[in-house]
């Protein structure tokens, strides 16, 4: 298991060797945005030039072999809703998404699905045996409200089995930079039923450093996904803010978004 950097027509992205379907975790490289949004910003509501964002989306969609309006996207509110999408949910670029969902699941071939992040944990799920995939935004609030449970249930409704699912958690803020108050580790401990060993570093000043990717990986194991079917990126978006968008590093100012997408062939 490993994450590999790829470059297609100048668009730089990461992929996991564990996922057999076409997929990508984008970086900041390969787009046309300028200034503080340089260059591959996929956030349409951050203040970037809309024409640049459209071109960035065109390049992303081309990576998956579809037109600019050819994919389905999340509309993220840091909750636990997971939507099953079909071709009818193809999103017209830059238009308002007509639903709220921090996660998408599909069995539709030829329909790339995308979630977005800028420190939160992106998860791509794939059951190649049964032809089901998911793209899940695992912020800490959506994580502790058990979005991964909802995602696996949605996948199961389409014929997937947890034991056949492979998962990749992409670049996200790491334990090194995710400093929190007590509410976050307390919520994670409750969510995991007390199975929190090794997830936190308590500091003398009362703050806690949290490994959110490892927490989500642990939850997938609890839900029946084999540990050997889970790949976790070691890259921290805050540390590597020149490569990835990081909300914490930029304090939300001139901050773009990266996308994580997967396609069933």
Secondary structure by P-SEA (a helix, b strand, c coil): cbbbbbbccccccccccccccccccccccccccccccccccccccccccaaaaaaaaaaaaaaaccccccccccccccccccccccccccccccccccccccbbbbccccccccccccccbbbbbbcccccccccccccaaaaaacaaaaaaaaaaaaccccccbbbbbccccccccccccaaaaaaaaaaaccccccccccccccbbbbaaaaaaaaaaaaaccccccbbbbcccccccccccccccccccccbbbbbbbcccc
